[in-house]
């Protein structure tokens, strides 16, 4: 006999999904498909409830996420983005993606205060916590005082596409919200050492913390004619960029996981990353590592990849193999096993 599982589906309705939105969509769809005997309550905060069109799966119900949430009559509640305002079911699971808002100044002081309070409340109200990386698990343990026995590490997934036979273009691709934390400013400064016809393509919402400073710098950069600030791009256009680019650069300062790194490797792109936070954990030995805070080292890495076709081929092959170790099906099944622990 199946169980009734309520999940906060709010982030899955984002028109321009971030990593949390992608994670939410893949889990919600995968759980409903792979566990047809269970009933899944997709709980949405009011704006998302009226924005989202619903689902056609027979084992999925939609609910508005308003107190008292016990009216859902769920056996378990899963907060997909580390937010549990109250305990809505006999058992609660929370997914923690990162805690960088607490550890560094990547947002306003007011937002940091609210985020920290929300994270501590979610940790206290959860029976088990899913961390998307061992790095995030360590942060949850150290910063929130959660005993390790309550934490399960389940990474994100990636799909392995069929690669195009078309030749790649002299494009350095970077994917992520334009913001200070992604280290975009240093990446642009490093790219200035790359000769024409190389171009830098920045794909991601242009509205992150520190984005104005980055846009101002691009406008006066000596390489400004070769830097393309694309804004948020559709999934189809992003897939095309992954297929056309010759390398992927992601020297982020702080990441709880780093889905774009996995996606780039799945598309056969040689990847340059910083060794910061969870990125080394995700990429393994399938990426070129640089120091996030040293612009010259990032520049040296880009030039090395541009000049060394054999290195690009090696990283491409290793990256595809590494990405194959991750799948959304694996993440879905591992998540359901967490539910089973609490039954």
BELDARA-V468333 format. One record per backbone hydrogen bond with DSSP energy under -0.5 kcal/mol. CO is the residue of the C=O (numbers start at 0). NH is the residue of the N-H. If there is no record, write none. Layout:
co: [CO	CO]
nh: [NH	NH]
//
This chain:
co: [2	2	3	3	3	4	5	6	6	8	9	10	13	17	18	19	20	21	22	23	24	25	26	27	28	29	30	34	38	38	39	39	40	40	41	42	42	43	44	44	45	46	47	56	58	60	62	63	67	68	69	73	74	75	76	76	77	77	78	78	85	90	91	91	92	93	93	94	94	95	98	98	99	103	107	108	109	110	111	112	113	114	115	116	117	118	119	120	121	122	127	128	128	129	130	132	133	134	135	136	137	138	138	139	139	140	146	147	149	151	151	158	168	169	170	170	170	171	172	173	176	177	178	178	179	180	180	182	183	184	185	186	187	189	190	194	198	198	199	199	200	200	201	201	201	202	204	207	208	209	210	211	212	213	214	215	216	216	217	220	222	223	225	225	226	227	227	230	233	234	235	236	237	238	239	240	243	245	246	247	249	249	254	257	257	258	259	260	261	262	263	264	269	270	271	272	275	277	278	279	282	286	287	289	289	290	292	293	294	295	296	297	298	299	300	301	302	303	306	307	308	309	310	311	312	313	314	315	316	317	318	319	320	321	322	326	327	328	329	330	331	332	333	334	335	336	337	338	339]
nh: [4	38	5	74	75	40	77	8	42	11	12	13	16	21	22	23	24	25	26	27	28	29	30	31	32	33	34	37	4	40	41	60	6	42	62	8	9	64	47	48	49	50	51	59	39	41	43	65	70	71	72	89	90	5	78	92	7	79	81	94	87	76	126	127	78	95	129	81	96	131	101	102	103	105	111	112	113	114	115	116	117	118	119	120	121	122	123	124	125	125	93	130	151	95	153	136	137	138	139	140	141	142	143	143	145	144	149	150	128	130	153	160	170	198	172	245	246	200	248	202	178	207	181	183	182	252	253	186	187	188	189	190	191	192	193	197	171	200	201	227	173	202	203	229	230	175	177	210	179	213	214	215	216	217	218	219	219	220	220	223	225	226	199	227	228	201	229	203	237	238	239	240	241	242	243	244	168	269	172	271	251	273	277	260	261	262	263	264	265	266	268	267	247	287	249	289	278	281	282	283	285	288	272	274	291	293	294	297	298	299	300	301	302	303	304	305	306	307	308	311	312	313	314	315	316	317	318	319	320	321	322	323	324	324	325	330	331	332	333	334	335	336	337	338	339	340	341	341	342]
//
